[in-house]
Structures are given as C-alpha cells and as structure tokens.
Amino acid sequence: MPLSAAAAMAAAMTVLVAAVVPGAAASAGTSPETPTSGAPTSGVPASEAPVGEVVGAVPLPEADLSHHGYVSFSGGHIAIRIRSENLGPSDVTASTVRLRFSAPLAVTQELPYGCLRSGKATVLCETGGLRSGGGARQTALDLRLAGGPDEVIVRLDTVWNGGVRDKDPKNNVHQVLAPATGDAYAF
C-alpha cells in the first residue's frame, strides 16, 4: 500500500501541474505548438486555444465517485465507516480516500489493510477499482486519538481517482463534526 499511495500522490500532482502550467508536459526540446506524442492536435497553438480546451491531449474519461458513511466518537476512539462507489459512466481503476482529523492520532495503532498514515492527523486508504454502477467498497476504521478531545472534525476527500474526470466532486468531499457522545454522524 505505501508504494501505491505514493504513486497515486505523484500521479495526482503530475496531472495537476500539467493541467495548470501551460507547457509543463512538454520536454525541454519542444514548444507548446509541437506535439509531445503522436496524438493529433487542433493545429492551434496552445497560447491561442479557447479557455477550457486542451490542445493535443486525449480527453479524460468521466466518472462520478462518491463517499458516504458515518463517524462515531467516544472515549478517545473514533469509528468511521465509508461506502465508496462509482456512479459512472467510466470505470475507475483505483482511488484513494484521505481522512484528516482536527486532533492528532495516537502514535501506535494498527490500521486496516490498504490504509496508511500520512502525517500526525491524516490517514490515506485505497478503495481499489470501482466499476461503473458495480457496487460499493466498504472501508472501516477504528482509530484512537491522542489527548482525549471532547470533539473531532473529520475531513474526507478523494486524493486519487484513477485519472478520470469527476463530474460531481461535491459527493466525495465531506466534513463532519463528531462530539464525544458515541452517536453516529452521517456524511
């Protein structure tokens, strides 16, 4: 898992840089007007392309990832259940969900298979492949927080989506306030 999470993070950053910085994907010996692959271009220099049009790039497949579930917090223990699914239209080869906590996690604890720590208060979990309309993947985490806070804020989002364009990212980004009551708070 650590290698796949690192690869997912690197790939996500590469996609972001290439999308934001014009010519970032081009090698040192090419210009924005020169294709970097055998893919046909529109013949319009990148600097003159209409806003939103990617010159010379293959359009990304579309998918709609969603994460829903609940958070329960009591006695320094937090239980999180996540249901990740892909509403389509394209399949997702792999995805990674990030959970960030307002309080640091206890130093020593066992994480479920496919999850790893990414800082004092962050956990990354892979969901695996998600077929379009093919059912959901379940992720269950039972964690301990350091310091015994009275409440915790959990922020959940998708870090890696398999390289697809998510047509509705609002249903995979959540923030939940969970007081230490033991009640389940849905997201």
Backbone as a printed PyTorch tensor [residue, N CA C, xyz], in Angstrom:
tensor([[[  0.8010,  -1.2020,   0.0000],
         [  0.0000,   0.0000,   0.0000],
         [  0.8400,   1.2610,   0.0000]],

        [[  1.9220,   1.3660,   0.7700],
         [  2.6740,   2.6210,   0.7550],
         [  3.1440,   3.0090,  -0.6340]],

        [[  3.5630,   2.0290,  -1.4160],
         [  4.0270,   2.3360,  -2.7620],
         [  2.8910,   2.8220,  -3.6400]],

        [[  1.7160,   2.1770,  -3.5580],
         [  0.6020,   2.6120,  -4.3940],
         [  0.1070,   3.9900,  -3.9890]],

        [[  0.1160,   4.2870,  -2.6850],
         [ -0.3000,   5.6190,  -2.2400],
         [  0.6840,   6.6730,  -2.7160]],

        [[  1.9820,   6.3630,  -2.6330],
         [  2.9960,   7.3060,  -3.1040],
         [  2.8710,   7.5190,  -4.6070]],

        [[  2.6310,   6.4430,  -5.3350],
         [  2.4600,   6.5570,  -6.7900],
         [  1.2120,   7.3590,  -7.1160]],

        [[  0.1400,   7.1420,  -6.3500],
         [ -1.0960,   7.8840,  -6.5850],
         [ -0.8870,   9.3680,  -6.3260]],

        [[ -0.1950,   9.7000,  -5.2420],
         [  0.0600,  11.0970,  -4.9330],
         [  0.9220,  11.7420,  -6.0170]],

        [[  1.9620,  11.0390,  -6.4640],
         [  2.8360,  11.5730,  -7.5070],
         [  2.0690,  11.7620,  -8.8020]],

        [[  1.2370,  10.7970,  -9.1480],
         [  0.4600,  10.9040, -10.3780],
         [ -0.5360,  12.0500, -10.2890]],

        [[ -1.1660,  12.2120,  -9.1250],
         [ -2.1200,  13.3020,  -8.9490],
         [ -1.4280,  14.6470,  -9.1030]],

        [[ -0.2490,  14.7840,  -8.5240],
         [  0.4800,  16.0430,  -8.6320],
         [  0.9240,  16.2920, -10.0740]],

        [[  1.3240,  15.2390, -10.7930],
         [  1.7320,  15.3830, -12.1830],
         [  0.5700,  15.8670, -13.0270]],

        [[ -0.6170,  15.2830, -12.8130],
         [ -1.7990,  15.6910, -13.5680],
         [ -2.1310,  17.1390, -13.2500]],

        [[ -2.0690,  17.5310, -11.9680],
         [ -2.3810,  18.9020, -11.5930],
         [ -1.4090,  19.8890, -12.2300]],

        [[ -0.1160,  19.6110, -12.1930],
         [  0.8750,  20.5110, -12.7700],
         [  0.6730,  20.6240, -14.2720]],

        [[  0.4530,  19.5000, -14.9460],
         [  0.2690,  19.5290, -16.3910],
         [ -0.9940,  20.2870, -16.7760]],

        [[ -2.0180,  20.2380, -15.9220],
         [ -3.2640,  20.9230, -16.2290],
         [ -3.1790,  22.4210, -15.9490]],

        [[ -2.3780,  22.8310, -14.9740],
         [ -2.3310,  24.2240, -14.5470],
         [ -1.2260,  25.0150, -15.2430]],

        [[ -0.0810,  24.3890, -15.4550],
         [  1.0630,  25.0960, -16.0190],
         [  1.1590,  24.8060, -17.5100]],

        [[  0.8970,  25.8000, -18.3760],
         [  0.9840,  25.5650, -19.8090],
         [  2.3840,  25.1010, -20.2010]],

        [[  2.4570,  24.0490, -20.9780],
         [  3.7330,  23.5410, -21.4660],
         [  4.4840,  22.6960, -20.4550]],

        [[  3.9030,  22.4170, -19.2810],
         [  4.6080,  21.6410, -18.2560],
         [  4.8630,  20.2200, -18.7150]],

        [[  3.9840,  19.6740, -19.5560],
         [  4.1520,  18.2990, -20.0130],
         [  5.1500,  18.2060, -21.1610]],

        [[  5.5050,  19.3400, -21.7520],
         [  6.4440,  19.3190, -22.8760],
         [  7.8690,  19.1170, -22.3850]],

        [[  8.6700,  18.4380, -23.1700],
         [ 10.0730,  18.2490, -22.7970],
         [ 10.8600,  19.5100, -23.1170]],

        [[ 12.1070,  19.5430, -22.6930],
         [ 12.9280,  20.7480, -22.8520],
         [ 13.0980,  21.1420, -24.3150]],

        [[ 13.0750,  20.1900, -25.2380],
         [ 13.3230,  20.4980, -26.6360],
         [ 12.0710,  20.7560, -27.4500]],

        [[ 10.9170,  20.9010, -26.8080],
         [  9.6870,  21.1170, -27.5640],
         [  9.0560,  22.4280, -27.1630]],

        [[  8.1320,  22.8910, -27.9710],
         [  7.3870,  24.0930, -27.6530],
         [  5.9280,  23.7120, -27.5040]],

        [[  5.0810,  24.6090, -26.9880],
         [  3.6690,  24.2860, -26.8250],
         [  2.9980,  23.9330, -28.1480]],

        [[  3.5420,  24.4400, -29.2860],
         [  2.9370,  24.1500, -30.5720],
         [  3.3390,  22.7790, -31.1060]],

        [[  4.4140,  22.1900, -30.5610],
         [  4.9060,  20.9100, -31.0380],
         [  4.3070,  19.7980, -30.2030]],

        [[  3.5880,  18.8420, -30.8340],
         [  3.0140,  17.7490, -30.0550],
         [  4.1210,  16.9270, -29.4040]],

        [[  3.8760,  16.4670, -28.1520],
         [  4.8470,  15.6400, -27.4550],
         [  4.5880,  14.1600, -27.6820]],

        [[  3.5240,  13.8320, -28.3780],
         [  3.2340,  12.4360, -28.7040],
         [  2.6890,  12.4000, -30.1170]],

        [[  2.2920,  11.2380, -30.5500],
         [  1.7550,  11.0960, -31.8930],
         [  0.3010,  11.5090, -31.9800]],

        [[ -0.2750,  12.0480, -30.9050],
         [ -1.6840,  12.4280, -30.8990],
         [ -1.8960,  13.6470, -31.7790]],

        [[ -2.9680,  13.6670, -32.5600],
         [ -3.2460,  14.8290, -33.3970],
         [ -3.6540,  16.0170, -32.5340]],

        [[ -3.3520,  17.2090, -33.0310],
         [ -3.7500,  18.4210, -32.3310],
         [ -4.7180,  19.1870, -33.1980]],

        [[ -5.2640,  20.2450, -32.6400],
         [ -6.2210,  21.0490, -33.3880],
         [ -5.5220,  21.9730, -34.3690]],

        [[ -4.1940,  22.0480, -34.3330],
         [ -3.4580,  22.9390, -35.2140],
         [ -3.3860,  24.3560, -34.6740]],

        [[ -3.9880,  24.6140, -33.5250],
         [ -3.9780,  25.9310, -32.9080],
         [ -2.9150,  25.9380, -31.8270]],

        [[ -2.0040,  26.9140, -31.8220],
         [ -1.0160,  26.9820, -30.7440],
         [ -1.7150,  27.0280, -29.3910]],

        [[ -1.1110,  26.4170, -28.3750],
         [ -1.7200,  26.3360, -27.0460],
         [ -2.0470,  27.7130, -26.5020]],

        [[ -1.2100,  28.7230, -26.8130],
         [ -1.4650,  30.0580, -26.2980],
         [ -2.6980,  30.7010, -26.9130]],

        [[ -3.1800,  30.1880, -28.0650],
         [ -4.3470,  30.7660, -28.7210],
         [ -5.5880,  29.8930, -28.5860]],

        [[ -5.5050,  28.7690, -27.8890],
         [ -6.6400,  27.8720, -27.7420],
         [ -7.7000,  28.5030, -26.8460]],

        [[ -8.9800,  28.2250, -27.1290],
         [-10.0410,  28.7400, -26.2560],
         [ -9.8670,  28.2160, -24.8390]],

        [[-10.3080,  29.0050, -23.8500],
         [-10.2080,  28.6040, -22.4540],
         [-10.9810,  27.3040, -22.2630]],

        [[-10.3750,  26.3590, -21.5550],
         [-11.0270,  25.0830, -21.2810],
         [-10.7150,  24.0130, -22.3020]],

        [[-10.1430,  24.3590, -23.4470],
         [ -9.8000,  23.3690, -24.4570],
         [ -8.3580,  22.9270, -24.2360]],

        [[ -8.1400,  21.6370, -24.2090],
         [ -6.8010,  21.1030, -24.0630],
         [ -6.3150,  20.7200, -25.4500]],

        [[ -5.2510,  21.3640, -25.9060],
         [ -4.7310,  21.1430, -27.2400],
         [ -3.8290,  19.9200, -27.2410]],

        [[ -4.1050,  18.9670, -28.1170],
         [ -3.2390,  17.8090, -28.2890],
         [ -3.3800,  16.7470, -27.2260]],

        [[ -4.3310,  16.8660, -26.3230],
         [ -4.4870,  15.8820, -25.2590],
         [ -5.7200,  15.0300, -25.5130]],

        [[ -5.6550,  13.8130, -25.0490],
         [ -6.8040,  12.9210, -25.1220],
         [ -7.7450,  13.2950, -23.9800]],

        [[ -9.0440,  13.4400, -24.2520],
         [ -9.9540,  13.8020, -23.1610],
         [ -9.9960,  12.7000, -22.1020]],

        [[-10.1110,  13.1040, -20.8430],
         [-10.1680,  12.1570, -19.7420],
         [-11.5340,  11.4770, -19.6970]],

        [[-11.5610,  10.1950, -19.3500],
         [-12.8600,   9.5510, -19.1520],
         [-13.5440,  10.1660, -17.9360]],

        [[-14.8710,  10.1180, -17.9200],
         [-15.6410,  10.6830, -16.8160],
         [-16.1150,   9.5940, -15.8750]],

        [[-16.1470,   9.9120, -14.6100],
         [-16.7130,   9.0280, -13.5990],
         [-17.2740,   9.9170, -12.4900]],

        [[-18.0460,   9.3350, -11.6230],
         [-18.6070,  10.0790, -10.5010],
         [-18.4030,   9.2620,  -9.2330]],

        [[-17.2910,   9.5420,  -8.5400],
         [-17.0130,   8.8610,  -7.2780],
         [-17.8470,   9.4900,  -6.1760]],

        [[-18.2880,   8.6750,  -5.2500],
         [-18.9740,   9.2110,  -4.0750],
         [-18.5530,   8.4160,  -2.8480]],

        [[-18.4460,   9.1140,  -1.7340],
         [-18.1170,   8.5010,  -0.4510],
         [-19.1960,   8.9300,   0.5320]],

        [[-19.8000,   7.9640,   1.1830],
         [-20.8100,   8.2450,   2.2010],
         [-20.5940,   7.2810,   3.3600]],

        [[-21.1140,   7.6180,   4.5020],
         [-20.9620,   6.7590,   5.6610],
         [-21.2650,   7.5060,   6.9330]],

        [[-20.5530,   7.1330,   8.0020],
         [-20.7590,   7.8170,   9.2710],
         [-19.4950,   7.8240,  10.1110]],

        [[-19.4950,   8.7500,  11.0860],
         [-18.4140,   8.9140,  12.0480],
         [-19.0350,   8.8420,  13.4380]],

        [[-18.4110,   8.0930,  14.3380],
         [-18.8480,   7.9990,  15.7220],
         [-17.6190,   8.1690,  16.6110]],

        [[-17.7350,   9.0170,  17.6550],
         [-16.5820,   9.3330,  18.5020],
         [-16.9750,   9.2630,  19.9670]],

        [[-16.1930,   8.5320,  20.7640],
         [-16.4460,   8.4110,  22.1930],
         [-15.2040,   7.8710,  22.8940]],

        [[-14.8730,   8.4340,  24.0300],
         [-13.7730,   7.9300,  24.8380],
         [-12.4330,   7.8850,  24.1160]],

        [[-12.1910,   8.8240,  23.2490],
         [-10.9240,   8.8670,  22.5140],
         [-10.8590,   7.9290,  21.3200]],

        [[-11.9100,   7.1260,  21.1070],
         [-11.9570,   6.2090,  19.9570],
         [-12.9160,   6.7650,  18.9000]],

        [[-12.4790,   6.6920,  17.6510],
         [-13.3100,   7.1510,  16.5470],
         [-13.5310,   5.9910,  15.5790]],

        [[-14.7950,   5.7560,  15.2620],
         [-15.1670,   4.7140,  14.3050],
         [-15.6730,   5.4050,  13.0460]],

        [[-15.1310,   5.0030,  11.9100],
         [-15.5200,   5.5930,  10.6380],
         [-15.8690,   4.4600,   9.6830]],

        [[-17.0110,   4.5610,   9.0500],
         [-17.4310,   3.5990,   8.0330],
         [-17.6480,   4.3860,   6.7490]],

        [[-16.9770,   3.9440,   5.6890],
         [-17.0360,   4.6460,   4.4010],
         [-17.5500,   3.6750,   3.3430]],

        [[-18.5000,   4.1430,   2.5700],
         [-19.0170,   3.3920,   1.4180],
         [-18.6270,   4.1850,   0.1740]],

        [[-17.6600,   3.6580,  -0.5980],
         [-17.1710,   4.3370,  -1.8030],
         [-17.7600,   3.6470,  -3.0130]],

        [[-18.2900,   4.4380,  -3.9340],
         [-18.8410,   3.8540,  -5.1550],
         [-18.6170,   4.7780,  -6.3430]],

        [[-18.7780,   4.2130,  -7.5220],
         [-18.6040,   4.9300,  -8.7720],
         [-19.9370,   4.9030,  -9.5050]],

        [[-20.5110,   6.0820,  -9.7100],
         [-21.7930,   6.1850, -10.3920],
         [-21.6410,   6.2720, -11.9100]],

        [[-20.3840,   6.2390, -12.4000],
         [-20.1320,   6.1520, -13.8330],
         [-20.0250,   7.4870, -14.5390]],

        [[-19.9040,   7.4460, -15.8300],
         [-20.1040,   6.3070, -16.7230],
         [-18.8780,   5.4060, -16.9110]],

        [[-17.6600,   5.8800, -16.6180],
         [-16.4520,   5.0710, -16.8370],
         [-16.0350,   4.3610, -15.5570]],

        [[-15.3360,   3.2360, -15.7100],
         [-14.7730,   2.5310, -14.5690],
         [-13.5870,   3.3190, -14.0180]],

        [[-13.2850,   3.1270, -12.7340],
         [-12.1280,   3.7310, -12.0810],
         [-11.2070,   2.5880, -11.6820]],

        [[ -9.9570,   2.6380, -12.1380],
         [ -9.0200,   1.5340, -11.8710],
         [ -8.5960,   1.4790, -10.4160]],

        [[ -8.5080,   2.6100,  -9.7460],
         [ -8.1350,   2.6730,  -8.3350],
         [ -8.4300,   4.0700,  -7.8300]],

        [[ -8.6730,   4.1830,  -6.5430],
         [ -8.8330,   5.5110,  -5.9530],
         [ -8.3390,   5.4720,  -4.5130]],

        [[ -8.0340,   6.6520,  -4.0050],
         [ -7.5360,   6.7830,  -2.6390],
         [ -8.3390,   7.8680,  -1.9400]],

        [[ -8.8450,   7.5420,  -0.7590],
         [ -9.5940,   8.4900,   0.0440],
         [ -8.6950,   8.9610,   1.1890]],

        [[ -8.7830,  10.2700,   1.4810],
         [ -7.9660,  10.8710,   2.5470],
         [ -8.8840,  11.2930,   3.6880]],

        [[ -8.4730,  10.9650,   4.9050],
         [ -9.1850,  11.3840,   6.1080],
         [ -8.2510,  12.2550,   6.9330]],

        [[ -8.6810,  13.4820,   7.2100],
         [ -7.8920,  14.4000,   8.0320],
         [ -8.6750,  14.7080,   9.2990]],

        [[ -7.9820,  14.6760,  10.4200],
         [ -8.6200,  14.8500,  11.7140],
         [ -8.1550,  16.1470,  12.3550]],

        [[ -9.0390,  16.7900,  13.1330],
         [ -8.6840,  18.0380,  13.8000],
         [ -7.8010,  17.8020,  15.0160]],

        [[ -7.6740,  16.5660,  15.4430],
         [ -6.8040,  16.2030,  16.5680],
         [ -5.8340,  15.1300,  16.0800]],

        [[ -4.6270,  15.0920,  16.6450],
         [ -3.6640,  14.0780,  16.1990],
         [ -4.0990,  12.6630,  16.5920]],

        [[ -3.6930,  11.7160,  15.7800],
         [ -3.9520,  10.3110,  16.0660],
         [ -2.9840,   9.8200,  17.1310]],

        [[ -3.3990,   8.7980,  17.8950],
         [ -2.4890,   8.1670,  18.8470],
         [ -1.3030,   7.6160,  18.0660]],

        [[ -0.1260,   7.6360,  18.6720],
         [  1.1040,   7.2760,  17.9730],
         [  1.0940,   5.8330,  17.4850]],

        [[  0.7710,   4.9000,  18.3500],
         [  0.7990,   3.4850,  17.9480],
         [ -0.6190,   2.9430,  17.8520]],

        [[ -0.9430,   2.4390,  16.6900],
         [ -2.2060,   1.7620,  16.4440],
         [ -2.1390,   1.0510,  15.1120]],

        [[ -2.9700,   0.0510,  14.9770],
         [ -2.9860,  -0.7380,  13.7470],
         [ -4.0580,  -0.1910,  12.8140]],

        [[ -3.6570,   0.0340,  11.5750],
         [ -4.5980,   0.4940,  10.5580],
         [ -5.0700,  -0.7010,   9.7370]],

        [[ -6.2550,  -0.6060,   9.1510],
         [ -6.7200,  -1.7070,   8.3100],
         [ -5.8690,  -1.8530,   7.0500]],

        [[ -5.9270,  -3.0310,   6.4460],
         [ -5.2040,  -3.2890,   5.2070],
         [ -5.6160,  -2.2520,   4.1680]],

        [[ -4.6440,  -1.7090,   3.4480],
         [ -4.9150,  -0.7170,   2.4120],
         [ -4.9000,   0.7140,   2.9180]],

        [[ -4.6210,   0.9140,   4.2120],
         [ -4.5760,   2.2620,   4.7750],
         [ -3.1860,   2.5340,   5.3500]],

        [[ -2.7930,   3.8020,   5.3390],
         [ -1.5200,   4.2010,   5.9280],
         [ -1.6260,   5.6130,   6.4640]],

        [[ -0.7570,   5.9160,   7.4160],
         [ -0.7020,   7.2650,   7.9570],
         [  0.0640,   8.1640,   7.0040]],

        [[ -0.3730,   9.4090,   6.9420],
         [  0.2900,  10.3800,   6.0920],
         [  0.5120,  11.6640,   6.8790]],

        [[  0.8700,  11.5170,   8.1230],
         [  1.0830,  12.6570,   9.0000],
         [  0.4900,  12.3710,  10.3630]],

        [[  0.5790,  13.3630,  11.2560],
         [  0.0970,  13.1750,  12.6260],
         [ -1.4120,  13.0090,  12.7060]],

        [[ -2.1380,  13.5920,  11.7510],
         [ -3.5970,  13.5710,  11.8220],
         [ -4.2370,  13.2280,  10.4810]],

        [[ -3.5460,  12.4430,   9.6560],
         [ -4.0640,  12.1010,   8.3240],
         [ -3.8680,  10.6250,   8.0390]],

        [[ -4.8880,  10.0230,   7.4310],
         [ -4.8370,   8.6280,   7.0050],
         [ -5.2930,   8.5620,   5.5540]],

        [[ -4.5920,   7.7710,   4.7460],
         [ -4.9710,   7.5100,   3.3590],
         [ -5.4050,   6.0570,   3.2540]],

        [[ -6.5070,   5.8000,   2.5350],
         [ -6.9910,   4.4280,   2.3280],
         [ -7.3210,   4.2410,   0.8550]],

        [[ -6.8390,   3.1460,   0.2990],
         [ -7.1810,   2.8530,  -1.0850],
         [ -8.5290,   2.1450,  -1.1140]],

        [[ -9.2890,   2.4100,  -2.1750],
         [-10.5830,   1.7510,  -2.3220],
         [-10.5090,   0.6080,  -3.3240]],

        [[ -9.4090,   0.5490,  -4.0750],
         [ -9.3250,  -0.4360,  -5.1490],
         [-10.0950,   0.0600,  -6.3590]],

        [[-10.2830,  -0.8090,  -7.3220],
         [-11.0300,  -0.4500,  -8.5240],
         [-12.5160,  -0.3180,  -8.2230]],

        [[-13.1510,   0.6240,  -8.9040],
         [-14.5850,   0.8320,  -8.7390],
         [-15.2380,   0.8120, -10.1170]],

        [[-15.9860,  -0.2420, -10.3830],
         [-16.6800,  -0.3440, -11.6740],
         [-17.8650,   0.6060, -11.6990]],

        [[-18.1820,   1.0940, -12.8670],
         [-19.3080,   1.9890, -13.0460],
         [-20.5990,   1.2550, -12.6700]],

        [[-21.2820,   1.7340, -11.6630],
         [-22.5240,   1.1090, -11.2220],
         [-22.3300,  -0.2980, -10.6840]],

        [[-21.0850,  -0.6570, -10.3420],
         [-20.7780,  -2.0320,  -9.9640],
         [-20.7710,  -2.3120,  -8.4820]],

        [[-21.4530,  -1.5380,  -7.6940],
         [-21.4700,  -1.7840,  -6.2570],
         [-20.4070,  -0.9670,  -5.5470]],

        [[-20.5070,  -0.9530,  -4.2420],
         [-19.6430,  -0.1090,  -3.4300],
         [-18.5760,  -0.9180,  -2.7130]],

        [[-17.5060,  -0.2450,  -2.3370],
         [-16.4530,  -0.8110,  -1.4940],
         [-16.6210,  -0.2280,  -0.1010]],

        [[-16.4500,  -1.0600,   0.8960],
         [-16.5840,  -0.6360,   2.2880],
         [-15.2010,  -0.4850,   2.9180]],

        [[-15.0080,   0.5780,   3.6740],
         [-13.7850,   0.7810,   4.4440],
         [-14.2070,   1.0660,   5.8800]],

        [[-13.6280,   0.3230,   6.8210],
         [-13.9420,   0.5050,   8.2380],
         [-12.6680,   0.8450,   8.9950]],

        [[-12.6940,   1.9390,   9.7180],
         [-11.5560,   2.3490,  10.5300],
         [-12.0060,   2.5230,  11.9730]],

        [[-11.2300,   1.9790,  12.8880],
         [-11.4170,   2.1900,  14.3190],
         [-10.0920,   2.7240,  14.8460]],

        [[-10.0680,   4.0170,  15.1520],
         [ -8.8220,   4.6960,  15.4980],
         [ -8.8970,   5.3070,  16.8920]],

        [[ -7.7350,   5.5770,  17.4460],
         [ -7.6260,   6.2830,  18.7220],
         [ -6.9910,   7.6510,  18.4620]],

        [[ -7.5050,   8.6510,  19.1390],
         [ -6.9410,   9.9920,  19.0470],
         [ -6.0970,  10.2780,  20.2770]],

        [[ -5.0910,  11.0970,  20.1120],
         [ -4.2200,  11.4960,  21.2280],
         [ -4.8750,  12.6400,  21.9910]],

        [[ -4.6650,  12.6800,  23.2870],
         [ -5.0730,  13.8350,  24.0830],
         [ -6.4960,  13.8570,  24.5770]],

        [[ -7.3560,  12.9600,  24.1850],
         [ -8.7320,  12.9110,  24.6810],
         [ -9.5710,  14.1440,  24.4180]],

        [[ -9.7130,  14.5940,  23.1770],
         [-10.5300,  15.7800,  22.8860],
         [-12.0220,  15.5040,  23.1290]],

        [[-12.7890,  16.5840,  23.3010],
         [-14.2370,  16.4790,  23.5050],
         [-15.0040,  16.3420,  22.1980]],

        [[-14.3580,  16.6740,  21.0970],
         [-14.9620,  16.5650,  19.7640],
         [-13.8480,  16.4820,  18.7330]],

        [[-14.2030,  16.0250,  17.5520],
         [-13.2300,  15.9510,  16.4680],
         [-13.9370,  16.3100,  15.1570]],

        [[-13.2030,  16.9910,  14.2980],
         [-13.6940,  17.2710,  12.9490],
         [-12.9640,  16.3200,  12.0120]],

        [[-13.7330,  15.6100,  11.1900],
         [-13.1640,  14.6980,  10.2060],
         [-13.4320,  15.2800,   8.8260]],

        [[-12.3660,  15.4360,   8.0490],
         [-12.4800,  15.9090,   6.6620],
         [-12.1170,  14.7420,   5.7620]],

        [[-12.9850,  14.4250,   4.8380],
         [-12.8110,  13.2770,   3.9500],
         [-12.8780,  13.7610,   2.5040]],

        [[-11.9270,  13.3160,   1.6800],
         [-11.9620,  13.6610,   0.2630],
         [-11.2010,  12.6230,  -0.5480]],

        [[-11.3330,  12.7080,  -1.8600],
         [-10.6250,  11.8160,  -2.7650],
         [ -9.3040,  12.4660,  -3.1410]],

        [[ -8.2040,  11.7250,  -2.9480],
         [ -6.8800,  12.2240,  -3.3110],
         [ -6.5250,  11.7500,  -4.7200]],

        [[ -6.8820,  10.5260,  -5.0540],
         [ -6.5740,   9.9490,  -6.3610],
         [ -7.8230,   9.2590,  -6.8710]],

        [[ -8.1780,   9.5230,  -8.1300],
         [ -9.3900,   8.9410,  -8.6900],
         [ -9.1200,   8.1020,  -9.9380]],

        [[ -7.9260,   7.5910, -10.0650],
         [ -7.6120,   6.7370, -11.2000],
         [ -7.4070,   7.4890, -12.4970]],

        [[ -7.2960,   8.8130, -12.4430],
         [ -7.0490,   9.6030, -13.6400],
         [ -8.2940,   9.9680, -14.4210]],

        [[ -9.4730,   9.8240, -13.8360],
         [-10.7090,  10.2000, -14.5240],
         [-11.1180,  11.6030, -14.1110]],

        [[-12.0220,  12.1880, -14.8770],
         [-12.5820,  13.4960, -14.5360],
         [-13.8710,  13.2450, -13.7760]],

        [[-13.9440,  13.7390, -12.5410],
         [-15.1250,  13.5390, -11.7060],
         [-16.1270,  14.6360, -12.0190]],

        [[-17.2690,  14.2570, -12.5530],
         [-18.2640,  15.2460, -12.9670],
         [-19.0450,  15.8480, -11.7970]],

        [[-18.9490,  15.2610, -10.6080],
         [-19.6390,  15.7840,  -9.4320],
         [-18.7750,  15.5830,  -8.1930]],

        [[-17.7190,  16.3820,  -8.0190],
         [-16.8090,  16.1660,  -6.8860],
         [-17.4160,  16.4880,  -5.5290]],

        [[-18.5740,  17.1430,  -5.4850],
         [-19.1690,  17.5100,  -4.1920],
         [-19.5680,  16.2880,  -3.3690]],

        [[-19.8610,  15.1530,  -4.0140],
         [-20.3080,  13.9900,  -3.2440],
         [-19.1550,  13.1060,  -2.7720]],

        [[-17.9320,  13.5680,  -2.9330],
         [-16.8080,  12.8260,  -2.3540],
         [-15.9300,  13.7140,  -1.4790]],

        [[-16.4460,  14.8730,  -1.0890],
         [-15.7580,  15.7740,  -0.1730],
         [-16.7240,  16.0700,   0.9770]],

        [[-16.3080,  15.7140,   2.2000],
         [-17.1940,  15.8920,   3.3530],
         [-16.4150,  16.4010,   4.5550]],

        [[-17.1340,  17.0690,   5.4420],
         [-16.5800,  17.5000,   6.7250],
         [-17.6290,  17.1980,   7.7800]],

        [[-17.2170,  16.4880,   8.8390],
         [-18.1610,  16.0590,   9.8730],
         [-17.6210,  16.4620,  11.2420]],

        [[-18.4550,  17.1120,  12.0420],
         [-18.1270,  17.4040,  13.4330],
         [-18.7360,  16.2910,  14.2740]],

        [[-17.8960,  15.6030,  15.0420],
         [-18.3600,  14.4960,  15.8780],
         [-18.0190,  14.7730,  17.3290]],

        [[-19.0060,  15.1680,  18.1460],
         [-18.7710,  15.3020,  19.5850],
         [-18.5670,  13.9220,  20.2040]],

        [[-17.9390,  13.8740,  21.3530],
         [-17.6280,  12.6060,  22.0020],
         [-18.8470,  12.0230,  22.7190]],

        [[-19.9150,  11.7890,  21.9690],
         [-21.1650,  11.2640,  22.5380],
         [-21.3860,   9.7940,  22.1940]],

        [[-20.6610,   9.2870,  21.1850],
         [-20.8960,   7.9280,  20.7210],
         [-21.9730,   7.8450,  19.6640]],

        [[-22.6310,   8.9640,  19.3630],
         [-23.6570,   8.9820,  18.3210],
         [-23.0060,   8.9320,  16.9470]],

        [[-23.7250,   8.3710,  15.9900],
         [-23.2330,   8.2850,  14.6070],
         [-23.6650,   9.5240,  13.8410]],

        [[-22.7170,  10.1690,  13.1760],
         [-22.9880,  11.3560,  12.3660],
         [-22.7140,  11.0020,  10.8990]],

        [[-23.7500,  11.1160,  10.0840],
         [-23.6850,  10.6840,   8.6810],
         [-23.0450,  11.7580,   7.8050]],

        [[-22.4090,  11.2730,   6.7340],
         [-21.8870,  12.1660,   5.6970],
         [-22.2070,  11.5590,   4.3470]]])
